[in-house]
Amino acid sequence: MNWLIRFAILSFAINSILFPTIANSQDLSQVVDFADQQYKADNFEIAASEFNRALFFGHTEQDILFLKIASCYFNLKDFELSIAFYDKAYFATKSDSVKNEAVLGKSFSLIMENQWMLALSELMNMESIQYNQQRIKMNFLQGMAYFGLHKDDRAESAFHNCLQNLPEDSVNNTLIDKEFTLIRKSEKRFNPKTAWAMSLIVPGSGQTYSKEYKEAANSIILLSGLYYLTVSLATKISYLEALVVILPWFQRYYTGGANKAEKLALNKQLASRNNSYLSILDYLESQNLKQLKTVH
């Protein structure tokens, strides 16, 4: 009886060592396939969990799994984890192509966090680019980063470079030129400093300059009311006492109106930039560059 127990224990020990190894080779590919299916179905949390599971149990293509996990976290808007796994992919591979994908993904994550300069510095780490699609993605991300930094000339050039290798009859560079021309005109037309100065000289004029007529009317009515109140008080007390009472309020709304005019002009600029930016992205998407919005 004793030897039977020993034999059973020995058999269990051998199976516990050998069976997981055999199961790994058969099952891990199924785990990855299942994770891929979940990713395609936009179930990114489940996909990330399954990719991590395959990674934990020793799937051989670690660099590819790191890329896939990073992409899951990117789509979940967890950019900190996304960046971490793109870094893991970069250092886990010897493939220039995989390194480039990791750099592109990390740069996109940084851009989504408005870290424009860091994104540009990452893009400088691109290895020798063999695939045209990676070159297009690089130019696209450079354009986004430069646009975020308000370096419009460089952004315009980078967006043009996205279209370099497309058939000439399908490319319309004039649209990109047009949108950047609109941006530059808007920056000249709605100058925040001009709006601020105009409101100091004539209250409400800065808001009118920014085509915010309701705000202009509010500013004029408010300051006119304070002026009327000052005159009314002066007839009952003295001009000096009336000024002492009203001046702090008048000064507050007077300077406040100028600051508001400056902000309104800046908002006009930003709205124009945003509209042009979206038009450029829509145009690039229409040129079969849809994958640029989801760098993996």
C-alpha positions in Angstrom: 0.0 0.0 0.0 2.9 2.3 0.9 4.5 1.9 -2.6 1.2 2.7 -4.3 1.0 6.0 -2.4 4.6 6.8 -3.4 3.9 5.9 -7.0 0.8 8.1 -7.1 2.7 11.0 -5.6 5.6 10.5 -8.1 3.2 10.3 -11.0 1.4 13.5 -9.9 4.7 15.3 -9.5 5.8 14.3 -13.0 2.5 15.3 -14.5 2.5 18.7 -12.7 5.9 19.4 -14.3 5.3 18.1 -17.8 1.7 18.7 -18.4 1.7 22.6 -18.1 4.6 22.7 -20.6 2.7 20.6 -23.1 -0.5 22.6 -22.4 1.4 25.9 -22.9 2.5 25.0 -26.4 -1.0 24.0 -27.4 -3.1 26.5 -25.5 -1.2 29.8 -25.5 -1.8 30.3 -29.2 -5.5 29.8 -28.5 -5.4 32.4 -25.8 -3.7 34.9 -28.2 -6.3 34.1 -30.9 -9.1 34.7 -28.4 -7.5 38.0 -27.3 -7.2 39.0 -30.9 -10.9 38.4 -31.4 -11.8 40.4 -28.3 -9.6 43.3 -29.6 -11.4 43.2 -33.0 -14.7 43.4 -31.1 -13.4 46.4 -29.2 -13.4 44.5 -25.9 -10.0 46.0 -25.1 -10.0 45.3 -21.4 -10.6 41.6 -21.9 -8.1 41.5 -24.7 -5.4 43.2 -22.5 -6.1 40.6 -19.8 -5.7 37.7 -22.2 -2.6 39.0 -23.8 -1.1 39.5 -20.4 -2.0 36.0 -19.5 -0.3 34.6 -22.6 2.7 36.8 -21.7 2.8 35.5 -18.1 2.8 31.9 -19.2 5.7 32.4 -21.5 4.5 33.0 -25.0 7.5 33.3 -27.2 6.6 36.4 -29.2 6.9 38.8 -26.3 7.6 41.9 -28.3 4.4 41.5 -30.4 2.4 40.8 -27.2 3.8 44.0 -25.7 2.7 45.9 -28.7 -0.8 44.4 -28.6 -1.1 45.1 -24.9 0.0 48.7 -25.4 -2.6 49.2 -28.1 -5.3 47.8 -25.8 -4.4 50.4 -23.1 -4.2 53.1 -25.8 -7.8 52.4 -26.8 -8.8 52.3 -23.1 -7.2 55.8 -22.9 -4.8 54.6 -20.2 -1.9 56.4 -21.9 0.5 55.9 -19.0 0.3 52.1 -19.2 0.2 52.3 -23.0 3.6 54.2 -23.0 5.1 51.7 -20.5 4.2 48.7 -22.8 5.4 50.4 -25.9 8.7 50.9 -24.1 8.7 47.2 -23.2 8.1 46.3 -26.9 10.9 48.5 -28.0 13.5 47.0 -25.7 12.3 43.4 -26.1 12.8 43.2 -29.9 15.6 43.2 -32.4 13.4 44.0 -35.3 13.6 47.5 -36.6 10.0 47.3 -37.8 8.7 46.4 -34.3 10.9 49.1 -32.8 9.4 51.6 -35.2 5.8 50.5 -34.3 6.7 50.9 -30.6 8.0 54.4 -31.2 5.0 55.4 -33.3 2.6 54.1 -30.7 4.4 55.7 -27.8 4.5 59.1 -29.7 0.8 58.9 -30.4 0.1 58.2 -26.6 2.3 61.3 -25.7 0.4 63.4 -28.2 -2.9 62.3 -26.7 -1.5 63.7 -23.4 -0.5 67.0 -25.1 3.2 66.2 -24.6 4.2 67.5 -28.0 7.9 67.9 -27.5 8.4 64.5 -26.0 6.5 63.0 -28.9 8.8 64.7 -31.4 11.9 63.5 -29.5 10.6 60.0 -29.6 10.0 60.1 -33.3 13.7 60.9 -33.7 14.4 57.4 -32.4 12.9 55.8 -35.5 15.1 53.1 -37.0 15.7 52.7 -40.7 12.2 52.9 -42.2 11.6 50.1 -44.7 7.8 50.3 -44.9 6.1 53.3 -46.5 3.2 53.0 -44.1 5.5 53.7 -41.2 6.9 56.7 -42.9 3.4 58.1 -43.5 2.5 57.5 -39.8 5.7 59.2 -38.7 4.9 62.3 -40.8 1.3 62.3 -39.6 2.4 62.3 -36.0 5.0 64.9 -36.6 2.3 67.1 -38.1 0.1 66.6 -35.1 2.9 67.4 -32.6 4.0 70.5 -34.5 0.4 71.7 -34.8 0.0 71.3 -31.0 3.1 73.5 -30.6 1.7 76.1 -33.0 4.6 75.5 -35.4 2.3 75.7 -38.3 4.9 75.8 -41.1 6.5 72.6 -39.9 3.0 71.0 -39.3 2.0 71.9 -42.9 5.1 70.4 -44.3 4.7 67.2 -42.3 1.0 66.8 -43.4 2.1 67.3 -47.0 4.7 64.6 -46.6 1.9 62.1 -45.6 0.7 62.4 -49.2 4.0 62.2 -51.0 3.7 58.5 -52.1 0.1 58.5 -53.0 -1.0 58.6 -56.7 -0.9 62.2 -58.0 -4.4 62.2 -59.3 -5.8 61.4 -55.8 -3.8 64.1 -54.0 -5.2 67.6 -53.4 -2.5 69.5 -51.5 -4.4 72.7 -52.0 -6.9 71.7 -49.3 -4.1 71.5 -46.7 -2.7 74.8 -48.0 -6.2 76.4 -47.8 -6.7 75.3 -44.2 -3.4 76.7 -43.0 -4.1 79.9 -44.9 -7.4 80.2 -43.0 -5.5 79.6 -39.7 -3.1 82.4 -40.4 -5.8 84.8 -41.5 -7.7 84.0 -38.3 -4.7 84.8 -36.1 -4.3 88.2 -37.8 -8.0 88.9 -37.8 -8.6 88.0 -34.1 -5.6 89.3 -32.3 -6.1 89.0 -28.5 -3.8 92.0 -27.7 -5.7 94.2 -30.2 -9.0 93.2 -28.6 -7.7 93.9 -25.1 -6.3 97.4 -26.1 -9.5 98.3 -27.9 -11.6 97.5 -24.8 -9.4 99.7 -22.7 -9.9 102.6 -25.1 -13.6 102.1 -25.7 -15.4 99.6 -23.5 -17.2 97.0 -25.6 -15.2 97.6 -28.8 -12.9 94.6 -28.2 -15.9 92.3 -27.9 -17.3 93.9 -31.1 -13.9 93.3 -32.8 -14.3 89.6 -31.9 -17.8 89.6 -33.2 -19.3 88.9 -29.8 -22.0 91.6 -29.9 -23.9 90.4 -26.9 -20.8 90.5 -24.7 -20.1 94.0 -26.1 -23.6 95.2 -25.2 -23.2 93.7 -21.7 -19.9 95.5 -21.2 -21.3 98.9 -22.4 -24.5 98.6 -20.3 -22.6 97.6 -17.2 -20.1 100.4 -17.3 -22.6 102.9 -18.4 -24.7 101.9 -15.3 -21.7 102.4 -13.0 -21.1 105.8 -14.6 -24.7 106.8 -14.1 -24.6 105.6 -10.5 -21.5 107.7 -9.9 -23.2 110.9 -11.2 -26.3 110.1 -9.1 -24.3 109.7 -5.9 -22.4 112.8 -6.6 -25.6 114.9 -6.6 -26.4 113.5 -3.1 -23.0 113.5 -1.6 -19.7 114.7 -3.2 -17.9 113.7 -6.4 -14.9 112.6 -4.4 -17.0 110.3 -2.1 -18.9 109.0 -5.1 -15.6 108.1 -6.8 -14.3 106.4 -3.6 -17.5 104.2 -3.5 -17.8 103.4 -7.2 -14.2 103.4 -8.5 -13.2 99.9 -7.2 -16.3 98.4 -9.0 -15.7 100.5 -12.1 -12.1 99.5 -12.2 -12.9 95.8 -11.7 -15.4 95.6 -14.6 -13.4 98.0 -16.8 -10.3 95.8 -16.7 -12.4 92.7 -16.6 -14.1 93.6 -19.8 -10.7 94.1 -21.5 -9.5 90.7 -20.3 -12.7 89.1 -21.4 -12.3 90.7 -24.9 -8.8 89.2 -25.1 -10.1 85.8 -24.1 -12.9 85.9 -26.7 -10.4 86.8 -29.5 -8.2 83.9 -28.5 -11.2 81.6 -28.5 -12.0 82.6 -32.0 -8.4 81.8 -33.1 -8.6 78.4 -31.4 -12.0 77.6 -32.9 -10.6 78.3 -36.3 -7.5 76.1 -35.7 -9.7 73.3 -34.4 -12.0 73.4 -37.4 -9.1 73.5 -39.9 -7.4 70.7 -38.0 -10.4 68.4 -38.2 -10.8 69.2 -41.9 -7.2 68.1 -42.5 -7.6 64.9 -40.5 -10.8 64.1 -42.4 -9.1 64.7 -45.7 -6.2 62.5 -44.8 -8.6 59.8 -43.8 -10.4 60.1 -47.1 -7.0 59.4 -48.8 -7.0 55.9 -47.4 -5.0 56.9 -44.3 -7.7 55.8 -41.9 -5.3 53.6 -40.0 -3.4 56.7 -38.9 -6.0 57.4 -36.3 -5.3 54.0 -34.6 -1.6 53.5 -34.6 -0.8 50.0 -33.2 
